[in-house]
């Protein structure tokens, strides 16, 4: 089993070594202590990378989940075809509560 130092882990994960120190301090990455040295295995680094994975979004399920999304045509010269405005569900529910009062 090969162990990696903080600097090697930073190179493998393409992060700054100060970020790795922060992750260790916050216990957000698995590590081992050999005396006063912090070391990582390949499995530790792979597990951290996998836990940071963000899945692709299915647009149809996104639209279904976000029923309170209004779409407006974008202004002339804009690079995108639609301007999307998100209306928070909290705002909608608070307006409903306000309307209950006489």
C-alpha positions in Angstrom: 0.0 0.0 0.0 1.4 3.4 -1.0 0.9 6.4 1.1 0.8 10.0 -0.3 1.9 13.2 1.5 -0.3 16.3 1.6 1.7 17.8 -1.3 1.2 14.6 -3.4 -2.5 14.5 -2.5 -2.8 18.1 -3.6 -1.2 17.3 -7.0 -3.4 14.2 -7.5 -6.6 16.0 -6.6 -5.5 19.2 -8.3 -6.0 21.3 -5.2 -3.8 23.7 -3.3 -1.9 22.0 -0.4 -3.6 24.6 1.9 -7.0 23.3 0.8 -5.9 19.7 1.7 -4.8 21.0 5.2 -8.2 22.6 5.5 -10.0 19.4 4.5 -8.0 17.4 7.1 -8.7 20.0 9.8 -12.4 19.8 9.0 -12.2 16.0 8.8 -13.8 16.1 5.3 -11.2 13.7 3.8 -10.0 10.4 5.2 -6.4 10.4 6.4 -3.9 8.6 8.5 -1.3 9.8 11.0 2.1 8.3 10.9 3.7 9.9 13.9 3.2 13.6 13.2 2.8 13.1 9.4 -0.5 13.1 7.7 -0.7 10.6 4.8 -3.4 9.4 2.4 -3.9 6.1 0.5 -5.1 6.0 -3.1 -8.5 4.8 -1.8 -8.8 7.8 0.5 -8.2 10.2 -2.4 -10.5 8.3 -4.7 -13.3 8.2 -2.1 -13.0 11.9 -1.5 -13.1 12.6 -5.3 -16.1 10.3 -5.7 -17.9 12.0 -2.8 -17.5 15.4 -4.6 -19.2 14.1 -7.7 -22.1 16.1 -9.1 -24.5 14.2 -11.2 -25.8 15.5 -14.6 -29.2 17.0 -14.5 -32.1 15.7 -16.4 -33.9 18.8 -17.7 -37.4 17.3 -17.7 -37.1 16.2 -14.0 -35.6 19.7 -13.3 -38.6 21.4 -14.8 -41.0 19.1 -12.9 -39.3 19.8 -9.6 -39.2 23.6 -10.2 -42.7 24.4 -11.0 -42.3 27.9 -9.8 -39.8 28.9 -12.5 -40.9 31.7 -14.8 -39.2 32.1 -18.1 -39.0 35.4 -20.0 -37.5 36.3 -23.4 -34.1 37.7 -23.0 -33.2 41.3 -23.9 -32.0 42.0 -27.4 -28.3 41.2 -27.9 -28.2 38.7 -25.0 -26.2 35.6 -25.6 -28.9 33.2 -24.2 -32.4 32.8 -25.5 -34.2 32.8 -22.2 -33.8 34.6 -19.0 -34.9 32.4 -16.1 -36.1 33.9 -12.8 -36.3 31.6 -9.8 -39.1 32.3 -7.3 -38.4 30.8 -4.0 -41.0 28.5 -2.6 -40.6 30.3 0.8 -41.8 33.6 -0.7 -44.8 31.9 -2.3 -45.8 30.2 1.0 -45.3 33.5 2.9 -47.6 35.3 0.5 -50.2 32.5 0.9 -50.0 32.9 4.7 -50.4 36.7 4.4 -53.5 36.3 2.3 -55.2 34.2 5.1 -55.4 37.3 7.4 -58.5 39.4 7.1 
